[in-house]
Amino acid sequence: MKKIVAALLAGACLLLTACSQDDDSKVKVAINTGPDQAIWDVVKKVAHEKYQLDVEVVSFNDYVLPNEALRNKDVDANAFQSIPYLEDQSKERGYQFAILTNTFVYPIAGYSKKLKNLSELPDGATVTISNEATTLGRSLLLLEAKGLIKLKEDVGFLPTTLDITVNPKHLKFVEVDTPQLTRTLDDGNVYLSIINNNFASQIGLSATRDGLFMEDKASPYVNVMVARSEDKDDPRLAKLVEAFRSDEVVKKTEEIYKGDAIKGW
């Protein structure tokens, strides 16, 4: 009987060891749907071939769920958000996340199917912008940089339409769910829409090619890869960062975004 118990215990130990080794070679990452999925296919390949790390990617068409998945330990890291968005969400929801690395700046831009030049924008025109706090603020800051509006002094990264102090063209701002902004371009009443790069690219738009105007390289809205603070020194995540920063990934990003993604590290 003792021999049987010992054998069972030994088998269990071997099983636990195998599981532990298997877990040490795997990492799960949350991203947004869109062109980044093809980039992460390259990350997965590099991670497997160079670092013996198996990367599983979970895609969300949403700006809230990737952080919730990370907090709930459904994933080990995520890579989809800018630093101002991360700071805002951490303050609002109490996230305890750590930045593993900067990724890319994906310039937000103004698009139109009615205008060939910004100078053609008429008085009283309807402009669609994101209703999500960080993207809304980013859009308004871009509109201010182009001289279309003026915001309160020292408004920071999160202005709202209530912070507009000067609106010389009497523009009408309509806030829309971020993934729906591209659809508003077909609305006959909409003259201009400020759209994130990852959503614009889903319908074939390029900030450098199709945008009437866009953020420049000085944008503070660099995207980041984050993990739970308690896991920031996990060796698997260090390997993930190295795989992401590889020449192969940079090359794939340039191929996909054609200049619409600026390396952030």
Backbone as CSV, one residue per row, in Angstrom:
resi,resn,N_x,N_y,N_z,CA_x,CA_y,CA_z,C_x,C_y,C_z
1,MET,0.832,-1.209,0.000,0.000,0.000,0.000,0.861,1.251,0.000
2,LYS,1.942,1.233,0.861,2.835,2.377,0.934,3.490,2.648,-0.416
3,LYS,3.832,1.544,-1.114,4.465,1.698,-2.429,3.522,2.361,-3.421
4,ILE,2.237,1.994,-3.330,1.240,2.568,-4.239,1.092,4.064,-3.981
5,VAL,1.005,4.429,-2.662,0.878,5.851,-2.297,2.087,6.629,-2.761
6,ALA,3.270,6.066,-2.545,4.509,6.746,-2.953,4.543,6.950,-4.455
7,ALA,4.091,5.941,-5.186,4.075,6.051,-6.646,3.110,7.129,-7.105
8,LEU,1.953,7.178,-6.439,0.967,8.200,-6.788,1.494,9.596,-6.501
9,LEU,2.157,9.744,-5.331,2.732,11.046,-4.978,3.816,11.446,-5.954
10,ALA,4.635,10.504,-6.346,5.700,10.793,-7.309,5.120,11.211,-8.642
11,GLY,4.048,10.517,-9.049,3.394,10.875,-10.305,2.797,12.256,-10.253
12,ALA,2.187,12.578,-9.091,1.594,13.910,-8.927,2.658,14.986,-8.998
13,CYS,3.815,14.728,-8.366,4.913,15.708,-8.395,5.404,15.929,-9.816
14,LEU,5.526,14.827,-10.548,5.965,14.959,-11.933,4.973,15.777,-12.744
15,LEU,3.669,15.544,-12.490,2.623,16.270,-13.207,2.675,17.751,-12.878
16,LEU,2.836,18.046,-11.556,2.903,19.453,-11.144,4.125,20.127,-11.735
17,THR,5.256,19.406,-11.751,6.477,19.961,-12.328,6.282,20.267,-13.798
18,ALA,5.646,19.326,-14.498,5.417,19.519,-15.933,4.533,20.729,-16.176
19,CYS,3.469,20.826,-15.320,2.573,21.971,-15.479,3.296,23.267,-15.223
20,SER,4.170,23.282,-14.201,4.902,24.496,-13.856,5.814,24.913,-14.997
21,GLN,6.526,23.941,-15.567,7.417,24.240,-16.684,6.615,24.728,-17.881
22,ASP,5.454,24.101,-18.072,4.610,24.501,-19.205,4.127,25.937,-19.015
23,ASP,3.692,26.271,-17.778,3.218,27.625,-17.496,4.333,28.651,-17.669
24,ASP,5.560,28.272,-17.336,6.696,29.172,-17.446,7.022,29.521,-18.888
25,SER,6.485,28.777,-19.825,6.785,29.028,-21.229,5.615,29.671,-21.962
26,LYS,4.575,30.055,-21.200,3.393,30.629,-21.838,3.063,31.988,-21.255
27,VAL,2.501,32.852,-22.096,2.040,34.161,-21.647,0.852,34.573,-22.509
28,LYS,-0.138,35.183,-21.880,-1.353,35.579,-22.592,-1.450,37.108,-22.594
29,VAL,-1.731,37.678,-23.776,-1.733,39.139,-23.950,-3.047,39.593,-24.566
30,ALA,-3.607,40.668,-24.031,-4.820,41.266,-24.582,-4.453,42.458,-25.458
31,ILE,-5.082,42.545,-26.640,-4.874,43.658,-27.560,-6.231,44.083,-28.117
32,ASN,-6.232,45.124,-28.943,-7.436,45.510,-29.674,-7.481,44.803,-31.019
33,THR,-8.686,44.570,-31.521,-8.831,44.017,-32.865,-8.306,45.023,-33.880
34,GLY,-7.944,44.536,-35.060,-7.440,45.429,-36.095,-6.083,44.991,-36.590
35,PRO,-5.339,45.911,-37.197,-4.050,45.566,-37.806,-3.005,45.073,-36.818
36,ASP,-3.140,45.422,-35.542,-2.164,44.947,-34.562,-2.179,43.430,-34.426
37,GLN,-3.258,42.801,-34.850,-3.306,41.342,-34.779,-2.227,40.722,-35.662
38,ALA,-1.994,41.307,-36.827,-0.946,40.795,-37.717,0.442,41.053,-37.123
39,ILE,0.599,42.166,-36.436,1.873,42.472,-35.783,2.144,41.456,-34.679
40,TRP,1.097,41.121,-33.937,1.283,40.166,-32.850,1.499,38.750,-33.348
41,ASP,1.096,38.460,-34.561,1.455,37.171,-35.163,2.972,37.060,-35.281
42,VAL,3.613,38.186,-35.609,5.072,38.204,-35.703,5.701,38.122,-34.311
43,VAL,5.111,38.833,-33.348,5.601,38.744,-31.967,5.584,37.282,-31.508
44,LYS,4.487,36.596,-31.783,4.358,35.199,-31.381,5.454,34.340,-32.004
45,LYS,5.711,34.581,-33.279,6.720,33.797,-33.998,8.120,34.045,-33.413
46,VAL,8.456,35.314,-33.215,9.767,35.667,-32.661,9.914,35.125,-31.247
47,ALA,8.858,35.269,-30.433,8.912,34.797,-29.046,9.146,33.292,-28.991
48,HIS,8.492,32.571,-29.882,8.627,31.110,-29.889,10.010,30.685,-30.375
49,GLU,10.475,31.307,-31.455,11.731,30.875,-32.067,12.963,31.333,-31.287
50,LYS,12.898,32.545,-30.726,14.089,33.094,-30.066,14.091,32.932,-28.551
51,TYR,12.907,32.856,-27.965,12.837,32.857,-26.497,12.071,31.672,-25.919
52,GLN,11.678,30.722,-26.780,10.944,29.546,-26.340,9.733,29.933,-25.491
53,LEU,9.074,30.996,-25.914,7.909,31.522,-25.215,6.693,31.409,-26.119
54,ASP,5.644,30.769,-25.623,4.407,30.640,-26.388,3.457,31.764,-25.987
55,VAL,3.148,32.629,-26.942,2.305,33.793,-26.682,0.900,33.547,-27.225
56,GLU,-0.079,33.677,-26.359,-1.480,33.603,-26.775,-2.051,35.019,-26.767
57,VAL,-2.692,35.400,-27.863,-3.230,36.753,-27.997,-4.748,36.710,-27.943
58,VAL,-5.322,37.569,-27.110,-6.772,37.704,-26.991,-7.148,39.097,-27.481
59,SER,-8.033,39.179,-28.481,-8.390,40.462,-29.085,-9.746,40.955,-28.598
60,PHE,-9.823,42.251,-28.315,-11.056,42.887,-27.874,-11.363,44.079,-28.766
61,ASN,-12.611,44.250,-29.134,-13.026,45.432,-29.896,-13.611,46.447,-28.903
62,ASP,-12.770,46.815,-27.929,-13.259,47.570,-26.786,-12.054,48.166,-26.054
63,TYR,-12.267,49.297,-25.378,-11.164,49.942,-24.661,-11.182,49.688,-23.156
64,VAL,-12.197,48.985,-22.662,-12.314,48.724,-21.228,-11.907,47.289,-20.891
65,LEU,-12.369,46.351,-21.685,-12.174,44.939,-21.366,-10.711,44.488,-21.267
66,PRO,-9.781,45.010,-22.085,-8.390,44.539,-21.936,-7.808,44.806,-20.552
67,ASN,-8.140,45.957,-19.961,-7.651,46.244,-18.610,-8.373,45.412,-17.564
68,GLU,-9.663,45.188,-17.766,-10.396,44.344,-16.833,-9.873,42.908,-16.881
69,ALA,-9.565,42.440,-18.075,-9.019,41.087,-18.224,-7.678,40.967,-17.505
70,LEU,-6.883,42.032,-17.559,-5.590,42.008,-16.880,-5.778,42.021,-15.365
71,ARG,-6.644,42.873,-14.871,-6.887,42.920,-13.428,-7.429,41.581,-12.911
72,ASN,-8.303,40.959,-13.715,-8.924,39.694,-13.296,-8.028,38.478,-13.516
73,LYS,-6.811,38.718,-13.993,-5.820,37.662,-14.229,-6.247,36.694,-15.321
74,ASP,-7.077,37.176,-16.248,-7.419,36.386,-17.426,-6.302,36.459,-18.460
75,VAL,-5.493,37.512,-18.388,-4.321,37.662,-19.241,-3.161,38.109,-18.367
76,ASP,-1.941,38.011,-18.917,-0.742,38.390,-18.171,-0.264,39.800,-18.484
77,ALA,-0.701,40.327,-19.612,-0.291,41.667,-20.033,-1.293,42.169,-21.064
78,ASN,-1.256,43.464,-21.323,-2.016,43.978,-22.464,-1.212,45.042,-23.170
79,ALA,-1.550,45.294,-24.413,-0.828,46.271,-25.223,-1.829,46.918,-26.170
80,PHE,-2.408,48.048,-25.745,-3.412,48.698,-26.586,-3.614,50.168,-26.260
81,GLN,-3.088,50.642,-25.123,-3.493,51.944,-24.614,-2.335,52.930,-24.513
82,SER,-2.696,54.213,-24.556,-1.711,55.275,-24.383,-1.482,55.533,-22.901
83,ILE,-0.405,56.244,-22.593,-0.104,56.556,-21.197,-1.205,57.396,-20.547
84,PRO,-1.712,58.461,-21.197,-2.802,59.216,-20.556,-4.044,58.370,-20.288
85,TYR,-4.366,57.461,-21.202,-5.521,56.585,-20.979,-5.268,55.666,-19.791
86,LEU,-4.073,55.110,-19.720,-3.721,54.236,-18.606,-3.823,54.987,-17.283
87,GLU,-3.301,56.217,-17.250,-3.345,57.008,-16.019,-4.787,57.312,-15.616
88,ASP,-5.608,57.660,-16.596,-7.008,57.976,-16.315,-7.753,56.759,-15.788
89,GLN,-7.580,55.625,-16.446,-8.291,54.417,-16.041,-7.797,53.885,-14.692
90,SER,-6.501,54.036,-14.445,-5.955,53.592,-13.163,-6.516,54.425,-12.020
91,LYS,-6.664,55.716,-12.278,-7.232,56.608,-11.264,-8.708,56.296,-11.035
92,GLU,-9.434,56.052,-12.115,-10.870,55.820,-12.030,-11.207,54.447,-11.467
93,ARG,-10.439,53.424,-11.861,-10.795,52.046,-11.528,-9.849,51.377,-10.525
94,GLY,-8.816,52.102,-10.124,-7.916,51.548,-9.120,-6.971,50.474,-9.610
95,TYR,-6.643,50.478,-10.898,-5.719,49.483,-11.428,-4.330,49.662,-10.814
96,GLN,-3.692,48.542,-10.526,-2.303,48.539,-10.062,-1.460,47.887,-11.151
97,PHE,-1.160,48.666,-12.192,-0.422,48.167,-13.348,0.946,48.839,-13.445
98,ALA,1.866,48.142,-14.091,3.205,48.676,-14.333,3.490,48.646,-15.831
99,ILE,4.138,49.691,-16.332,4.509,49.750,-17.747,5.736,48.876,-17.983
100,LEU,5.625,47.972,-18.930,6.738,47.100,-19.298,7.612,47.743,-20.361
101,THR,6.973,48.413,-21.305,7.699,49.099,-22.377,6.757,50.017,-23.136
102,ASN,7.295,51.076,-23.733,6.539,51.826,-24.732,6.431,50.958,-25.977
103,THR,5.386,51.155,-26.743,5.258,50.433,-28.013,5.363,51.441,-29.171
104,PHE,4.225,51.943,-29.655,4.256,52.891,-30.773,3.314,54.061,-30.514
105,VAL,3.601,55.166,-31.158,2.639,56.265,-31.246,1.832,56.031,-32.513
106,TYR,0.514,55.945,-32.351,-0.385,55.786,-33.492,-1.147,57.107,-33.642
107,PRO,-0.712,57.964,-34.543,-1.271,59.315,-34.593,-2.773,59.342,-34.858
108,ILE,-3.487,60.061,-34.015,-4.896,60.310,-34.248,-4.998,61.399,-35.317
109,ALA,-6.058,61.340,-36.135,-6.133,62.277,-37.269,-7.571,62.699,-37.534
110,GLY,-7.704,63.782,-38.281,-9.009,64.260,-38.712,-9.292,63.805,-40.132
111,TYR,-10.448,63.164,-40.337,-10.824,62.635,-41.650,-12.143,63.246,-42.115
112,SER,-12.313,63.282,-43.425,-13.558,63.802,-43.984,-13.789,63.216,-45.369
113,LYS,-15.060,62.983,-45.684,-15.438,62.602,-47.048,-16.036,63.791,-47.786
114,LYS,-16.122,64.921,-47.107,-16.689,66.116,-47.717,-15.631,67.160,-48.072
115,LEU,-14.533,67.141,-47.319,-13.536,68.195,-47.457,-12.250,67.673,-48.098
116,LYS,-11.651,68.510,-48.921,-10.329,68.206,-49.472,-9.254,68.934,-48.689
117,ASN,-9.657,70.003,-48.035,-8.724,70.818,-47.270,-9.451,71.361,-46.050
118,LEU,-8.739,71.506,-44.957,-9.363,71.981,-43.721,-9.942,73.383,-43.873
119,SER,-9.371,74.154,-44.784,-9.861,75.521,-44.998,-11.301,75.544,-45.523
120,GLU,-11.777,74.395,-46.036,-13.138,74.316,-46.578,-14.185,74.061,-45.482
121,LEU,-13.754,73.835,-44.254,-14.686,73.524,-43.171,-15.623,74.716,-42.924
122,PRO,-16.930,74.539,-43.110,-17.857,75.672,-42.995,-18.233,75.989,-41.539
123,ASP,-18.734,77.171,-41.324,-19.250,77.548,-40.012,-20.417,76.630,-39.642
124,GLY,-20.479,76.253,-38.371,-21.579,75.424,-37.882,-21.482,73.968,-38.265
125,ALA,-20.342,73.538,-38.807,-20.189,72.147,-39.246,-20.228,71.188,-38.061
126,THR,-20.742,69.983,-38.323,-20.781,68.936,-37.303,-19.480,68.138,-37.337
127,VAL,-18.894,67.961,-36.163,-17.637,67.217,-36.014,-17.887,66.078,-35.020
128,THR,-17.561,64.857,-35.410,-17.737,63.729,-34.493,-16.412,63.415,-33.797
129,ILE,-16.502,63.173,-32.494,-15.344,62.862,-31.669,-15.709,61.722,-30.723
130,SER,-14.710,61.081,-30.178,-14.929,59.961,-29.273,-15.595,60.426,-27.984
131,ASN,-16.417,59.542,-27.408,-17.023,59.851,-26.112,-16.230,59.257,-24.949
132,GLU,-15.131,58.581,-25.259,-14.267,58.007,-24.224,-13.301,59.091,-23.747
133,ALA,-13.151,59.238,-22.434,-12.515,60.416,-21.847,-11.146,60.752,-22.430
134,THR,-10.256,59.774,-22.515,-8.903,60.076,-22.973,-8.873,60.414,-24.450
135,THR,-9.593,59.638,-25.262,-9.611,59.897,-26.697,-10.327,61.208,-27.002
136,LEU,-11.351,61.517,-26.227,-12.039,62.804,-26.361,-11.067,63.942,-26.095
137,GLY,-10.339,63.851,-24.982,-9.374,64.892,-24.654,-8.294,65.022,-25.706
138,ARG,-7.822,63.897,-26.181,-6.779,63.882,-27.219,-7.277,64.561,-28.491
139,SER,-8.539,64.294,-28.840,-9.131,64.891,-30.041,-9.254,66.407,-29.908
140,LEU,-9.694,66.856,-28.749,-9.855,68.295,-28.532,-8.508,69.003,-28.532
141,LEU,-7.495,68.361,-27.967,-6.160,68.958,-27.980,-5.620,69.074,-29.404
142,LEU,-5.941,68.084,-30.232,-5.524,68.144,-31.628,-6.260,69.263,-32.362
143,LEU,-7.560,69.389,-32.112,-8.343,70.459,-32.733,-7.834,71.831,-32.298
144,GLU,-7.415,71.924,-31.055,-6.837,73.194,-30.589,-5.518,73.482,-31.290
145,ALA,-4.703,72.435,-31.451,-3.413,72.603,-32.132,-3.595,73.075,-33.567
146,LYS,-4.730,72.724,-34.171,-5.002,73.148,-35.551,-5.720,74.493,-35.598
147,GLY,-5.939,75.119,-34.446,-6.534,76.444,-34.404,-8.039,76.473,-34.564
148,LEU,-8.700,75.320,-34.472,-10.149,75.276,-34.663,-10.913,75.655,-33.394
149,ILE,-10.300,75.425,-32.237,-10.916,75.792,-30.965,-9.810,76.271,-30.028
150,LYS,-10.229,76.800,-28.892,-9.278,77.114,-27.820,-9.845,76.550,-26.520
151,LEU,-8.970,75.945,-25.714,-9.371,75.328,-24.456,-8.880,76.156,-23.274
152,LYS,-9.451,75.864,-22.118,-9.015,76.539,-20.894,-7.524,76.299,-20.667
153,GLU,-6.880,77.249,-20.016,-5.457,77.120,-19.704,-5.233,75.941,-18.751
154,ASP,-4.091,75.268,-18.932,-3.688,74.171,-18.041,-4.765,73.107,-17.899
155,VAL,-5.422,72.773,-18.994,-6.518,71.812,-18.950,-6.027,70.370,-18.838
156,GLY,-4.747,70.143,-19.118,-4.198,68.795,-19.013,-4.569,67.918,-20.200
157,PHE,-4.535,66.590,-19.970,-4.784,65.632,-21.050,-6.249,65.267,-21.209
158,LEU,-7.096,65.724,-20.304,-8.476,65.241,-20.312,-9.509,66.364,-20.429
159,PRO,-9.355,67.274,-21.380,-10.393,68.283,-21.551,-11.683,67.653,-22.077
160,THR,-12.793,68.334,-21.827,-14.074,67.959,-22.410,-14.575,69.143,-23.212
161,THR,-15.699,68.972,-23.866,-16.260,70.083,-24.650,-16.630,71.264,-23.757
162,LEU,-16.805,71.018,-22.454,-17.106,72.107,-21.521,-15.899,73.001,-21.298
163,ASP,-14.724,72.523,-21.686,-13.489,73.303,-21.522,-13.169,74.158,-22.745
164,ILE,-14.023,74.112,-23.764,-13.818,74.949,-24.949,-14.191,76.387,-24.604
165,THR,-13.240,77.285,-24.764,-13.492,78.699,-24.457,-13.698,79.537,-25.718
166,VAL,-13.127,79.079,-26.824,-13.273,79.794,-28.096,-13.591,78.780,-29.187
167,ASN,-14.632,79.049,-29.957,-15.061,78.169,-31.037,-15.471,79.057,-32.215
168,PRO,-14.482,79.648,-32.901,-14.778,80.672,-33.908,-15.684,80.220,-35.044
169,LYS,-15.641,78.936,-35.389,-16.482,78.435,-36.474,-17.809,77.869,-35.963
170,HIS,-18.055,77.989,-34.665,-19.296,77.490,-34.072,-19.538,76.020,-34.431
171,LEU,-18.467,75.246,-34.326,-18.552,73.826,-34.659,-19.459,73.101,-33.670
172,LYS,-20.200,72.120,-34.188,-21.091,71.307,-33.356,-20.414,69.959,-33.130
173,PHE,-20.134,69.659,-31.873,-19.425,68.426,-31.547,-20.398,67.341,-31.096
174,VAL,-20.301,66.189,-31.739,-21.145,65.043,-31.401,-20.228,63.925,-30.918
175,GLU,-20.444,63.463,-29.694,-19.625,62.403,-29.119,-20.209,61.032,-29.458
176,VAL,-19.325,60.136,-29.914,-19.733,58.832,-30.439,-18.835,57.752,-29.837
177,ASP,-19.357,56.530,-29.694,-18.505,55.413,-29.284,-17.335,55.295,-30.248
178,THR,-16.143,55.152,-29.718,-14.940,55.182,-30.551,-14.982,54.239,-31.759
179,PRO,-15.399,52.974,-31.609,-15.413,52.080,-32.773,-16.408,52.490,-33.861
180,GLN,-17.342,53.396,-33.536,-18.365,53.806,-34.499,-17.999,55.075,-35.264
181,LEU,-16.867,55.680,-34.924,-16.515,56.960,-35.551,-16.368,56.854,-37.066
182,THR,-15.805,55.756,-37.537,-15.611,55.623,-38.981,-16.938,55.643,-39.734
183,ARG,-17.993,55.120,-39.116,-19.310,55.094,-39.766,-19.883,56.498,-39.938
184,THR,-19.494,57.402,-39.066,-20.051,58.758,-39.153,-19.547,59.509,-40.383
185,LEU,-18.470,59.025,-40.982,-17.958,59.688,-42.188,-18.965,59.619,-43.340
186,ASP,-19.867,58.648,-43.303,-20.881,58.499,-44.350,-22.162,59.264,-44.036
187,ASP,-22.187,59.901,-42.879,-23.347,60.704,-42.491,-23.296,62.034,-43.235
188,GLY,-24.342,62.350,-43.942,-24.366,63.574,-44.742,-24.231,64.848,-43.947
189,ASN,-24.475,64.771,-42.649,-24.384,65.963,-41.810,-23.008,66.150,-41.173
190,VAL,-22.150,65.151,-41.305,-20.841,65.194,-40.647,-19.767,65.654,-41.628
191,TYR,-19.058,66.699,-41.243,-17.997,67.232,-42.094,-16.612,66.724,-41.699
192,LEU,-16.463,66.345,-40.444,-15.137,65.989,-39.953,-15.275,65.006,-38.794
193,SER,-14.366,64.031,-38.754,-14.353,63.085,-37.636,-12.909,62.861,-37.201
194,ILE,-12.699,62.876,-35.891,-11.361,62.636,-35.345,-11.303,61.173,-34.915
195,ILE,-10.437,60.393,-35.586,-10.486,58.933,-35.437,-9.120,58.365,-35.079
196,ASN,-9.134,57.415,-34.154,-7.919,56.696,-33.789,-7.383,55.906,-34.979
197,ASN,-6.069,55.793,-35.012,-5.402,55.097,-36.108,-5.888,53.665,-36.262
198,ASN,-6.018,52.930,-35.132,-6.354,51.507,-35.264,-7.749,51.292,-35.829
199,PHE,-8.678,52.190,-35.549,-10.026,52.043,-36.110,-10.087,52.577,-37.541
200,ALA,-9.382,53.679,-37.812,-9.368,54.228,-39.169,-8.779,53.209,-40.151
201,SER,-7.739,52.521,-39.715,-7.078,51.577,-40.621,-7.973,50.394,-40.969
202,GLN,-8.957,50.106,-40.130,-9.865,48.990,-40.410,-10.715,49.233,-41.649
203,ILE,-10.876,50.512,-42.038,-11.621,50.792,-43.275,-10.684,51.356,-44.351
204,GLY,-9.389,51.089,-44.171,-8.418,51.443,-45.202,-7.926,52.871,-45.187
205,LEU,-8.161,53.593,-44.097,-7.700,54.979,-44.019,-6.316,55.043,-43.388
206,SER,-5.501,55.943,-43.901,-4.157,56.169,-43.379,-4.044,57.621,-42.945
207,ALA,-3.529,57.845,-41.729,-3.393,59.211,-41.225,-2.499,60.052,-42.131
208,THR,-1.371,59.486,-42.555,-0.440,60.254,-43.387,-0.976,60.465,-44.800
209,ARG,-1.769,59.547,-45.288,-2.279,59.649,-46.664,-3.644,60.324,-46.744
210,ASP,-4.541,59.988,-45.830,-5.933,60.417,-45.948,-6.358,61.488,-44.941
211,GLY,-5.585,61.642,-43.886,-5.970,62.609,-42.868,-5.810,64.042,-43.352
212,LEU,-6.767,64.894,-42.980,-6.622,66.329,-43.270,-5.549,66.930,-42.368
213,PHE,-5.392,66.350,-41.191,-4.349,66.752,-40.253,-4.165,65.618,-39.256
214,MET,-3.039,65.601,-38.550,-2.736,64.505,-37.631,-1.756,64.962,-36.567
215,GLU,-1.636,64.153,-35.530,-0.630,64.411,-34.502,0.762,64.247,-35.108
216,ASP,1.724,64.898,-34.473,3.101,64.728,-34.936,3.870,63.832,-33.971
217,LYS,5.166,63.723,-34.193,5.991,62.798,-33.409,6.133,63.217,-31.946
218,ALA,5.784,64.456,-31.640,5.899,64.940,-30.266,4.707,64.544,-29.401
219,SER,3.773,63.813,-29.959,2.574,63.442,-29.207,2.925,62.687,-27.918
220,PRO,2.315,63.075,-26.793,2.548,62.349,-25.544,1.768,61.035,-25.472
221,TYR,0.998,60.756,-26.514,0.102,59.600,-26.467,0.767,58.333,-27.006
222,VAL,1.956,58.046,-26.500,2.624,56.810,-26.886,1.884,55.647,-26.230
223,ASN,1.723,54.559,-26.966,1.090,53.365,-26.417,2.093,52.567,-25.587
224,VAL,1.571,51.757,-24.681,2.437,51.003,-23.782,1.940,49.568,-23.621
225,MET,2.869,48.718,-23.231,2.533,47.353,-22.813,2.587,47.332,-21.291
226,VAL,1.552,46.812,-20.652,1.507,46.826,-19.193,1.189,45.455,-18.630
227,ALA,1.548,45.294,-17.364,1.233,44.073,-16.617,0.800,44.483,-15.208
228,ARG,0.310,43.545,-14.451,0.025,43.832,-13.054,1.337,44.166,-12.330
229,SER,1.297,45.134,-11.447,2.519,45.585,-10.767,3.255,44.435,-10.091
230,GLU,2.512,43.517,-9.534,3.121,42.386,-8.821,3.898,41.460,-9.745
231,ASP,3.610,41.542,-11.065,4.241,40.636,-12.027,5.293,41.322,-12.900
232,LYS,5.606,42.577,-12.610,6.457,43.346,-13.535,7.845,42.731,-13.746
233,ASP,8.320,41.921,-12.788,9.647,41.311,-12.923,9.576,39.862,-13.393
234,ASP,8.411,39.432,-13.832,8.245,38.070,-14.343,9.156,37.879,-15.565
235,PRO,10.051,36.885,-15.550,10.966,36.681,-16.686,10.247,36.412,-18.005
236,ARG,9.042,35.854,-17.940,8.284,35.633,-19.176,7.956,36.965,-19.850
237,LEU,7.631,37.963,-19.033,7.283,39.276,-19.576,8.508,39.990,-20.132
238,ALA,9.659,39.748,-19.527,10.908,40.310,-20.064,11.174,39.748,-21.461
239,LYS,10.913,38.453,-21.632,11.077,37.838,-22.953,10.064,38.406,-23.942
240,LEU,8.840,38.619,-23.457,7.795,39.184,-24.313,8.205,40.565,-24.824
241,VAL,8.754,41.382,-23.947,9.207,42.727,-24.343,10.294,42.632,-25.407
242,GLU,11.253,41.731,-25.199,12.336,41.583,-26.176,11.792,41.156,-27.537
243,ALA,10.834,40.236,-27.517,10.233,39.784,-28.772,9.505,40.931,-29.459
244,PHE,8.787,41.736,-28.673,8.043,42.848,-29.250,8.975,43.879,-29.866
245,ARG,10.109,44.121,-29.249,11.042,45.151,-29.731,11.957,44.662,-30.858
246,SER,11.719,43.472,-31.322,12.590,42.888,-32.340,12.488,43.622,-33.675
247,ASP,13.519,43.491,-34.474,13.543,44.110,-35.802,12.402,43.572,-36.672
248,GLU,12.072,42.302,-36.481,11.003,41.705,-37.271,9.660,42.384,-37.014
249,VAL,9.413,42.717,-35.749,8.154,43.375,-35.392,8.131,44.813,-35.904
250,VAL,9.246,45.521,-35.784,9.321,46.895,-36.300,9.078,46.902,-37.811
251,LYS,9.679,45.955,-38.502,9.508,45.865,-39.954,8.057,45.584,-40.324
252,LYS,7.416,44.673,-39.603,6.007,44.342,-39.874,5.122,45.548,-39.594
253,THR,5.417,46.292,-38.545,4.631,47.476,-38.208,4.743,48.524,-39.304
254,GLU,5.943,48.724,-39.817,6.145,49.683,-40.914,5.384,49.236,-42.160
255,GLU,5.398,47.933,-42.398,4.699,47.375,-43.562,3.193,47.609,-43.462
256,ILE,2.639,47.408,-42.283,1.194,47.508,-42.095,0.730,48.959,-42.020
257,TYR,1.434,49.760,-41.223,0.966,51.121,-40.966,1.498,52.151,-41.951
258,LYS,2.532,51.793,-42.717,3.052,52.670,-43.773,3.300,54.096,-43.259
259,GLY,4.018,54.179,-42.165,4.368,55.479,-41.613,3.417,55.990,-40.550
260,ASP,2.303,55.291,-40.337,1.314,55.736,-39.352,1.567,55.183,-37.957
261,ALA,2.735,54.593,-37.740,3.128,54.130,-36.403,4.574,54.545,-36.172
262,ILE,4.819,55.216,-35.052,6.139,55.737,-34.745,6.695,54.970,-33.550
263,LYS,7.874,54.374,-33.712,8.482,53.573,-32.641,8.659,54.409,-31.381
264,GLY,8.222,53.861,-30.252,8.212,54.644,-29.015,9.310,54.309,-28.030
265,TRP,10.261,53.449,-28.377,11.341,53.110,-27.452,12.710,53.379,-28.084
